[in-house]
C-alpha cells in the first residue's frame, strides 16, 4: 500500500514530463516555462468538511425532489 508521500525525484520527473508536454503544445506567445498546476492549500480537515457538506447538500436536494414528486402524485 502506498504511503501517499511523493519523493523529490518523483516530483522532478513529473515536472520534466509537464515541461516536455508544454513545449510540444505551447504557442509562440505562451511563456517558455510550463505553468505550475494549481495546488489546494486547504487543510485535510477543511477538504473533508467541504466534501461532507457537498455530499449532504446532494442528499438533501434528492430528498426534497423525492418528497416533491411524491406529493404531486397524490395531488
Contact map, one row per residue, 1 for C-alpha under 8 A:
111000000000000000000000000000000000000000000000000000000000000000000000000
111110000000000000000000000000000000000000000000000000000000000000000000000
111110000000000000000000000000000000000000000000000000000000000000000000000
011111000000000000000000000000000000000000000000000000000000000000000000000
011111100000000000000000000000000000000000000000000000000000000000000000000
000111110110000000000000000000000000000000000000000000000000000000000000000
000011111110000000000000000000000000000000000000000000000000000000000000000
000001111111000000000000000000000000000000000000000000000000000000000000000
000000111111100000000000000000000000000000000000000000000000000000000000000
000001111111110000000000000000000000000000000000000000000000000000000000000
000001111111111000000000000000000000000000000000000000000000000000000000000
000000011111111100000000000000000000000000000000000000000000000000000000000
000000001111111110000000000000000000000000000000000000000000000000000000000
000000000111111111000000000000000000000000000000000000000000000000000000000
000000000011111111100000000000000000000000000000000000000000000000000000000
000000000001111111110000000000000000000000000000000000000000000000000000000
000000000000111111111000000000000000000000000000000000000000000000000000000
000000000000011111111100000000000100000000000000000000000000000000000000000
000000000000001111111110000000001100000000000000000000000000000000000000000
000000000000000111111111000000000000000000000000000000000000000000000000000
000000000000000011111111100000000000000000000000000000000000000000000000000
000000000000000001111111110000001100000000000000000000000000000000000000000
000000000000000000111111110000010100000000000000000000000000000000000000000
000000000000000000011111110000000000000000000000000000000000000000000000000
000000000000000000001111111000000000000000000000000000000000000000000000000
000000000000000000000111111101000000000000000000000000000000000000000000000
000000000000000000000000111111000000000000000000000000000000000000000000000
000000000000000000000000011111000000000000000000000000000000000000000000000
000000000000000000000000001111100000000000000000000000000000000000000000000
000000000000000000000000011111110000000000000000000000000000000000000000000
000000000000000000000000000011111100000000000000000000000000000000000000000
000000000000000000000010000001111100000000000000000000000000000000000000000
000000000000000000100100000000111110000000000000000000000000000000000000000
000000000000000001100110000000111111000000000000000000000000000000000000000
000000000000000000000000000000001111100000000000000000000000000000000000000
000000000000000000000000000000000111110000000000000000000000000000000000000
000000000000000000000000000000000011111000000000000000000000000000000000000
000000000000000000000000000000000001111100000000000000000000000000000000000
000000000000000000000000000000000000111110000000000000000000000000000000000
000000000000000000000000000000000000011111000000000000000000000000000000000
000000000000000000000000000000000000001111100000000000000000000000000000000
000000000000000000000000000000000000000111111110000000000000000000000000000
000000000000000000000000000000000000000011111110000000000000000000000000000
000000000000000000000000000000000000000001111111000000000000000000000000000
000000000000000000000000000000000000000001111111100000000000000000000000000
000000000000000000000000000000000000000001111111110000000000000000000000000
000000000000000000000000000000000000000001111111111000000000000000000000000
000000000000000000000000000000000000000000011111111100000000000000000000000
000000000000000000000000000000000000000000001111111110000000000000000000000
000000000000000000000000000000000000000000000111111111000000000000000000000
000000000000000000000000000000000000000000000011111111100000000000000000000
000000000000000000000000000000000000000000000001111111110000000000000000000
000000000000000000000000000000000000000000000000111111111000000000000000000
000000000000000000000000000000000000000000000000011111111100000000000000000
000000000000000000000000000000000000000000000000001111111110000000000000000
000000000000000000000000000000000000000000000000000111111111000000000000000
000000000000000000000000000000000000000000000000000011111111100000000000000
000000000000000000000000000000000000000000000000000001111111110000000000000
000000000000000000000000000000000000000000000000000000111111111000000000000
000000000000000000000000000000000000000000000000000000011111111100000000000
000000000000000000000000000000000000000000000000000000001111111110000000000
000000000000000000000000000000000000000000000000000000000111111111000000000
000000000000000000000000000000000000000000000000000000000011111111100000000
000000000000000000000000000000000000000000000000000000000001111111110000000
000000000000000000000000000000000000000000000000000000000000111111111000000
000000000000000000000000000000000000000000000000000000000000011111111100000
000000000000000000000000000000000000000000000000000000000000001111111110000
000000000000000000000000000000000000000000000000000000000000000111111111000
000000000000000000000000000000000000000000000000000000000000000011111111100
000000000000000000000000000000000000000000000000000000000000000001111111110
000000000000000000000000000000000000000000000000000000000000000000111111111
000000000000000000000000000000000000000000000000000000000000000000011111111
000000000000000000000000000000000000000000000000000000000000000000001111111
000000000000000000000000000000000000000000000000000000000000000000000111111
000000000000000000000000000000000000000000000000000000000000000000000011111
